[in-house]
Amino acid sequence: MQLSLLDTVEQHPNAANRVKELRLQLEHHNRQYYQRDAPEISDSEYDELFRELTALEDQCPELITQDSPTQRVGGAPVARFRAVAHGVPMLSLENAFNEEEIRAKLDARIKKELGLADSPLLTYMCEPKMDGLAVELVYEQGLLTVASTRGDGVTGEDVTQNIRTIRGLPLRLTGEGVPGLLEIRGEVYLSLDAFQKINQGREENGEPSFANPRNAAAGSLRQLDPRITASRPLSIYCYAPGRVEGATFSSQYEFLNVASRWGLPVNPMVRRVDCVEGAVAYYHEMNGMRESLPYEIDGTVIKVDSFQLQRELGEKSRAPLWAIACKFPPRQAETQLENILLSVGRTGVITPVAQLKPVEISGVTVSRATLHNWDEMAAKDIRIGDTVVVERAGDVIPAVVRVVTERRNGSERAVPPPQSCPECGSAVVRIAGEVAVRCMGISCPSQIRESIKHFASRGAMDIEGLGDKVIEQLLSLGLVRTVADLYRLTKDDFMCFERMGDKLAANLLAALNASKSCDLGRYIFALGIRHVGERTAKSLAQAYGSLANLEKTTVEELTSVRDIGATVAQSIVTFFNNQNNQAVINQLREYGVDPTVVVKTVGGRLSGRNFVFTGTLTRFTRDFARKQVEDLGGNVVGSVSRKTDYVVAGEEAGSKLLKARELGITILGEDEFLNLLEQQ
């Protein structure tokens, strides 16, 4: 049923039913995607459902509830976190470090306490020990109301707004038997892939890298602005109950199964075993799988499965007698730092890299490790010739943890920040407030190499076959100096390569030609503008419609676009004001690379009409307005020009409104815009 934009819920009671249906669908697809890794619909189909829900809630704000998927990032920044007392203390666990200690500290002690010395069997629950941040979630009548950190075990910090940004966590529990009150403990973590992407972005932006996934997760969860937390893809696994009112459970195994049916994420690697030897085998199995898991674990947790036995055993010194944390051997090793190499990245950031005397860590030979930046090197006092402790965390690049200063003999030497680029000799700069040292040479070979890799990557122009080996040969033969040179390559150029055949050369040329008609958002991302990721590039494409419009924009105009702040806006304007960048873009145009946003609707009532939105909109969101305009054949652009037909002005409209008045462009209020959409 197509709802009138100006009608109310009373006139259209089906709106409430549709909103409820959409919320259930979106939460179902969130579980399929984030918890079960089995998506049933495409991202675009999910986005369409989300946009429909957003539009309905914008029309009928009285239908908005706390558990709506649209409200995951709705809180304003806070000055500080308030304290939250835990209903049941969140205890720490005693540690074991090998299988003998598992048997002695857990199994033998428990059997002695329970008088079960003659019984060889005792059922345990085994779980991976996630290396993240412990939290407690409180659900009342199935609705997530409070989330807090562990803190000192008795009192934590209120991080409810930030926890709500975790897409894999339900805001409302579903299914049968949901209790009136459920306190559940969980571990918030970052996957290794997410961790690497966050650090890559921070290094490119001149920000210090996170030391490990746990620090990154903790730092993300404790942001005072939930929008920052939402930009970092946190995950969570739930593992134990606190207070529960309205439901009873006999065991940890039963609780986790029921919690999963309510929609809570539970680690699929948990396992119930019948005796301590099963727990020991699980410990060794997890240690063997450690390197292949998509997240960090530092051991296993073994618990008595029966809640009745847990109550009988109780606790001692703030640690339960019925559970133990079995730590894995450390993934660290000592070796000698033989040299410090300099690596130049795509954005010109020069990163120091430790060249190490090869050492084996967790079955992998490590010969290089990141040193991040010169501030960190200075803080750790790292010098060539030092004996250092190196840590390897999963697939994350190995890092130097600390220097073994007592091994120094006086021959060690420090390496100061470079004054010139090691690749091209250009001067380097360090921008105030940043830790990064950058090469400013536009023709720096390392930057060209990485720029082309980025330009051709799947999330950008997606030029199939243009991999590292092809790029290296293009550069070594001097065939490309900028990304625009890719589009003047001929078959004869490719035939100069080693091991190049007619078919492969033809395929490369076809892939290059096909990329000319790529999506505008991908093209903007491919240009490698500092601070502009895939999501921001997509927003820019939707807001401006063409690269020509974006090139003429201003900082003020950009900051009115979703996801664009002052720093990003300045970076975009600086990029397009650079004469060398403009020369490359013009060359790309000459070769036929100049995509625009394709308007899907042809011949609609607003066909060919250009709309600009400015100010704070209170009756609807910009996404909703854009969809309505585009569905009727119109265009939404980011800047006001003589080609603009309508400017829709919300509260506190600024320069765009003034320019519209100067040019005599029709100005609409929000209600007038809605009336325009309603016209037949």
CORGI-V331280 format. One record per residue. RES is the residue in one small letter. OMEGA is omega in whole degrees, -180 to 180 (NA if undefined). D_FIRST is the distance of its C-alpha to the first C-alpha in Angstrom with 1 decimal. Layout:
# CORGI-V331280
((RES OMEGA D_FIRST) (RES OMEGA D_FIRST))
This chain:
# CORGI-V331280
((m 180 0.0) (q -178 3.8) (l 171 6.2) (s -176 9.5) (l -176 12.2) (l -179 14.6) (d -178 13.0) (t -179 14.1) (v -180 13.1) (e 180 14.9) (q -179 12.8) (h -177 9.5) (p 179 11.2) (n 179 8.4) (a -179 9.0) (a 179 12.4) (n -180 11.5) (r 177 9.5) (v 179 12.5) (k 180 14.9) (e -179 13.6) (l 180 13.8) (r 179 17.3) (l 179 18.5) (q -178 17.6) (l 179 19.3) (e 176 22.3) (h -179 22.7) (h 173 22.9) (n 179 25.3) (r -180 27.5) (q -176 27.5) (y -171 28.4) (y -176 30.8) (q -173 32.4) (r 180 32.4) (d -178 32.6) (a -178 30.3) (p -179 27.0) (e 180 24.4) (i 180 22.3) (s 178 23.5) (d -179 23.7) (s 178 21.3) (e 176 18.6) (y -179 19.4) (d -180 19.4) (e 176 15.9) (l -179 14.6) (f 179 17.0) (r 179 15.8) (e 179 12.1) (l 179 13.7) (t -180 16.1) (a 180 13.8) (l 180 12.0) (e 176 15.6) (d 179 16.9) (q -174 14.6) (c -175 15.4) (p 179 18.8) (e 178 19.6) (l -178 17.5) (i 178 19.8) (t -177 22.3) (q -175 25.4) (d 180 24.2) (s 177 21.2) (p 180 21.9) (t -175 21.4) (q -179 24.4) (r 178 26.9) (v -176 28.7) (g -175 28.4) (g 175 32.0) (a 176 34.6) (p 180 38.0) (v 180 40.5) (a 178 44.2) (r 179 45.2) (f 176 44.1) (r -179 44.7) (a 178 46.7) (v 177 45.1) (a 178 47.4) (h 179 46.7) (g 175 46.6) (v -177 48.7) (p 176 50.8) (m -172 49.7) (l 172 53.0) (s -177 54.4) (l 172 55.8) (e -176 59.3) (n 168 59.8) (a -174 61.4) (f 177 62.3) (n -175 63.4) (e 178 63.3) (e 179 66.6) (e 175 65.1) (i -179 62.0) (r -174 64.4) (a -174 66.7) (k -178 64.4) (l -170 61.6) (d -177 62.6) (a -179 66.3) (r -179 65.7) (i 180 62.9) (k 178 65.0) (k -179 67.9) (e -176 65.9) (l -178 64.5) (g -178 67.8) (l -175 66.4) (a -178 69.0) (d -178 69.8) (s -179 66.1) (p -172 65.2) (l 174 61.5) (l -174 58.9) (t -180 55.2) (y 168 53.7) (m -179 50.2) (c -177 50.5) (e 172 48.0) (p 177 48.1) (k -178 49.3) (m 179 46.7) (d -178 48.2) (g -177 45.8) (l -178 45.3) (a 179 45.1) (v 172 42.5) (e 179 41.4) (l 178 37.9) (v 175 37.2) (y 177 34.1) (e -174 33.8) (q 177 31.6) (g -176 30.2) (l 176 29.4) (l -176 31.5) (t -177 33.4) (v 172 36.6) (a -177 38.0) (s 175 41.6) (t 179 44.3) (r -178 47.3) (g 179 49.7) (d -180 53.0) (g 179 51.6) (v -180 51.6) (t 177 49.6) (g -180 47.1) (e -179 44.9) (d 179 41.4) (v -175 39.2) (t -178 35.9) (q -178 34.0) (n 178 35.4) (i -179 34.8) (r -180 31.1) (t -178 31.0) (i -171 31.9) (r -178 28.8) (g -179 30.3) (l -180 30.8) (p 174 28.1) (l 174 27.5) (r 179 26.8) (l 179 28.5) (t 179 26.7) (g -177 28.3) (e 171 30.8) (g 179 33.7) (v -175 32.6) (p 178 35.5) (g 177 35.5) (l 175 37.5) (l 169 37.9) (e -177 40.1) (i -179 40.1) (r 179 42.2) (g 179 41.2) (e 177 42.5) (v -177 40.6) (y 173 41.7) (l 174 41.1) (s -180 41.2) (l 179 44.1) (d 179 41.8) (a 180 40.0) (f -180 43.5) (q -179 44.9) (k 179 42.1) (i -179 42.4) (n 178 46.2) (q 179 46.0) (g -180 43.8) (r 180 46.1) (e 179 49.2) (e -180 47.8) (n 178 47.0) (g 180 50.5) (e 179 49.5) (p -180 51.5) (s 170 50.2) (f -176 49.4) (a -177 52.2) (n -178 50.2) (p -179 46.7) (r 178 47.5) (n 180 48.5) (a 179 45.4) (a -180 43.1) (a 179 45.1) (g 180 45.1) (s -177 41.3) (l -176 40.6) (r 174 43.0) (q 178 41.5) (l 178 41.2) (d -178 38.2) (p 178 35.2) (r 176 33.9) (i 177 37.1) (t -178 36.6) (a -179 33.0) (s -179 34.5) (r -170 36.7) (p 178 35.2) (l 175 36.7) (s -180 36.4) (i 168 37.5) (y 178 38.9) (c -172 39.4) (y -176 42.7) (a 178 43.9) (p 165 43.1) (g 175 44.5) (r 176 44.0) (v 177 41.7) (e 179 41.0) (g 177 39.3) (a 178 40.1) (t -179 43.3) (f -179 44.4) (s -174 47.6) (s 175 47.7) (q -180 46.3) (y 180 45.1) (e -178 43.1) (f -178 41.6) (l 178 40.5) (n 180 38.9) (v 179 36.9) (a 178 36.0) (s 179 34.6) (r 176 32.4) (w 178 31.1) (g -179 29.9) (l -179 33.0) (p 179 34.6) (v -178 38.0) (n -179 40.4) (p -179 40.5) (m 179 44.3) (v -176 45.3) (r 174 47.6) (r -180 49.6) (v -172 53.2) (d -178 56.0) (c -177 58.9) (v 180 60.0) (e 174 60.8) (g 178 57.2) (a 178 56.4) (v 179 59.1) (a 178 57.7) (y 179 54.2) (y -180 55.8) (h 179 57.5) (e 180 54.4) (m 178 52.3) (n 178 55.1) (g -179 55.2) (m -170 51.4) (r -176 51.4) (e -176 51.5) (s -180 48.7) (l -179 46.1) (p 179 43.3) (y -178 44.3) (e 167 47.6) (i 180 49.3) (d 178 52.8) (g 174 53.7) (t 174 52.4) (v 180 52.1) (i -177 53.6) (k 168 52.9) (v -173 54.2) (d -175 51.3) (s 176 52.0) (f 178 50.9) (q 178 53.8) (l 177 56.3) (q 180 54.7) (r 179 55.4) (e -177 58.9) (l 177 59.7) (g -175 58.3) (e 178 59.0) (k 180 62.0) (s 176 62.2) (r 174 58.5) (a -179 57.9) (p 177 56.9) (l -174 59.5) (w -179 56.9) (a 178 55.4) (i 175 56.7) (a -177 55.5) (c -174 57.2) (k 175 57.5) (f 174 57.8) (p -177 60.8) (p 177 60.2) (r 179 59.0) (q 177 61.6) (a 175 64.9) (e 175 67.7) (t -179 68.8) (q 176 70.4) (l -173 68.6) (e -179 70.5) (n 174 68.8) (i -179 65.9) (l -180 64.0) (l -179 61.7) (s -180 58.3) (v -178 56.5) (g -176 52.7) (r -178 50.1) (t 178 49.9) (g 179 53.7) (v 179 53.9) (i -176 57.3) (t 175 57.2) (p -179 60.3) (v -180 60.5) (a 170 63.1) (q -170 65.2) (l 166 66.4) (k -173 69.1) (p -179 67.0) (v -180 66.2) (e 177 64.2) (i 180 61.4) (s 175 59.5) (g -180 60.7) (v 178 59.8) (t -177 62.4) (v 179 61.6) (s 176 63.4) (r 179 61.2) (a 180 59.3) (t 174 57.3) (l 174 59.0) (h -177 55.9) (n -174 57.7) (w 175 61.1) (d -180 60.2) (e 177 59.6) (m 180 62.7) (a -179 64.7) (a 180 63.3) (k -180 64.3) (d -177 67.5) (i -179 66.9) (r 174 69.8) (i -178 70.9) (g -180 73.1) (d 163 71.5) (t -174 71.0) (v 172 67.3) (v -178 64.9) (v -179 61.9) (e 176 58.7) (r -178 56.2) (a 178 52.7) (g -179 50.8) (d -179 49.8) (v -179 50.3) (i 179 53.2) (p -178 56.4) (a 175 57.5) (v -176 60.9) (v -178 60.7) (r 177 64.1) (v 174 67.7) (v -172 70.6) (t -179 72.8) (e 179 75.8) (r -177 76.1) (r 178 76.8) (n 178 80.2) (g -179 80.1) (s -177 79.2) (e -180 75.5) (r -179 74.1) (a 178 71.1) (v -179 68.9) (p 176 67.9) (p -178 64.7) (p 175 65.2) (q 179 66.2) (s -177 65.1) (c 180 62.6) (p -178 64.1) (e -173 62.4) (c 179 63.0) (g 179 65.4) (s 178 63.2) (a 177 63.4) (v 180 61.0) (v 171 59.5) (r -177 58.1) (i -179 55.6) (a 179 56.1) (g 180 54.0) (e 177 53.4) (v -173 55.3) (a 169 54.9) (v -173 57.7) (r 169 56.3) (c -179 57.8) (m -179 57.2) (g -177 58.3) (i -179 55.6) (s -180 57.5) (c -178 58.0) (p -179 58.0) (s 180 56.2) (q 178 53.4) (i -180 53.1) (r -178 53.1) (e 178 50.3) (s 180 48.4) (i 177 48.3) (k 180 47.3) (h -178 44.4) (f -176 43.5) (a -173 43.4) (s -174 41.7) (r -180 38.5) (g -180 36.4) (a -177 37.9) (m 175 38.9) (d -179 39.0) (i -175 42.2) (e 177 42.9) (g -179 46.7) (l -178 47.6) (g -174 48.9) (d -176 51.8) (k 178 54.6) (v -179 53.5) (i 180 53.0) (e 180 56.5) (q 176 58.1) (l -179 56.4) (l -177 57.8) (s 178 61.2) (l 179 61.7) (g -177 60.7) (l 179 57.9) (v 174 55.3) (r 175 55.7) (t 179 52.1) (v -180 48.7) (a -179 48.8) (d 179 51.9) (l -172 49.8) (y 174 48.5) (r 179 52.0) (l 179 53.1) (t 178 54.5) (k 179 55.2) (d 177 58.9) (d -178 58.0) (f -179 56.4) (m 174 59.3) (c -176 61.5) (f 170 59.9) (e 175 61.5) (r 179 60.2) (m 179 57.9) (g -179 57.3) (d -176 55.9) (k -180 52.6) (l 178 51.9) (a 179 52.7) (a 179 50.4) (n 179 47.6) (l 179 48.1) (l 178 48.1) (a 179 44.9) (a 178 43.2) (l -180 44.4) (n 180 43.2) (a -177 39.7) (s -180 39.4) (k -178 39.7) (s -178 36.1) (c 177 34.7) (d -178 31.8) (l 179 32.9) (g 177 32.2) (r -179 34.5) (y 179 37.1) (i 178 37.2) (f -178 37.7) (a -178 40.3) (l 176 42.4) (g 178 43.3) (i -178 42.9) (r 180 44.1) (h -176 41.5) (v 176 38.6) (g -176 37.0) (e -177 34.1) (r 180 31.4) (t 179 33.1) (a 179 33.6) (k 178 29.9) (s 179 29.2) (l 179 32.0) (a -179 30.7) (q -176 27.2) (a -171 28.9) (y 173 31.7) (g 178 30.5) (s 178 34.1) (l 180 37.3) (a 178 39.0) (n -178 36.8) (l -179 37.4) (e -175 41.1) (k -173 41.4) (t 178 39.5) (t 178 41.2) (v -178 41.2) (e 180 39.6) (e -177 36.7) (l -177 36.3) (t 175 36.2) (s 179 33.0) (v 180 31.2) (r 175 29.5) (d -177 32.1) (i 175 35.0) (g -175 37.9) (a -178 41.2) (t 179 43.0) (v -179 40.5) (a 180 40.3) (q 179 44.1) (s -180 44.3) (i -179 41.9) (v 179 43.8) (t -180 47.2) (f -176 46.1) (f 175 45.3) (n -179 48.4) (n -175 50.6) (q 179 52.5) (n 178 52.9) (n 179 49.1) (q 179 48.5) (a 179 51.0) (v -180 49.3) (i 179 45.8) (n 176 47.5) (q 178 49.1) (l 178 45.8) (r 180 44.5) (e 180 47.6) (y 175 46.8) (g 179 43.3) (v 180 41.4) (d -175 39.1) (p 174 35.4) (t 176 32.6) (v -180 28.9) (v 176 27.2) (v -172 24.3) (k -177 21.9) (t -180 20.2) (v 175 22.8) (g 178 23.0) (g -176 20.0) (r 180 20.4) (l -177 22.1) (s 177 24.0) (g -180 27.3) (r -179 26.8) (n -179 28.0) (f 171 26.7) (v 178 28.7) (f -178 27.6) (t -180 30.4) (g -180 31.2) (t -179 29.4) (l -176 25.7) (t -176 24.5) (r -177 21.1) (f 178 19.5) (t 177 21.0) (r 178 22.5) (d 179 20.5) (f -178 17.2) (a 179 19.0) (r -178 20.4) (k -179 17.2) (q -180 15.7) (v -177 19.1) (e 177 19.6) (d 179 16.2) (l 174 17.6) (g -179 21.0) (g 179 22.9) (n 173 25.2) (v -178 25.8) (v -173 29.5) (g -175 31.8) (s -179 34.5) (v 176 35.2) (s 180 37.1) (r 178 37.7) (k 180 34.9) (t 179 32.4) (d -178 30.3) (y 168 28.6) (v 179 29.6) (v -172 27.0) (a 173 29.3) (g -180 28.7) (e 176 31.4) (e 176 34.8) (a -173 34.2) (g -171 37.4) (s 180 39.1) (k 179 36.0) (l 180 35.5) (l -180 39.3) (k 179 39.3) (a 179 36.4) (r 180 38.4) (e -177 41.5) (l 179 39.8) (g -179 38.1) (i 180 34.6) (t -179 31.7) (i -179 30.8) (l 167 27.5) (g -177 26.8) (e 179 23.5) (d 179 22.2) (e 177 23.4) (f 178 21.6) (l 177 18.2) (n 178 19.2) (l 179 20.2) (l -178 16.8) (e -176 15.3) (q -180 18.0) (q NA 17.4))
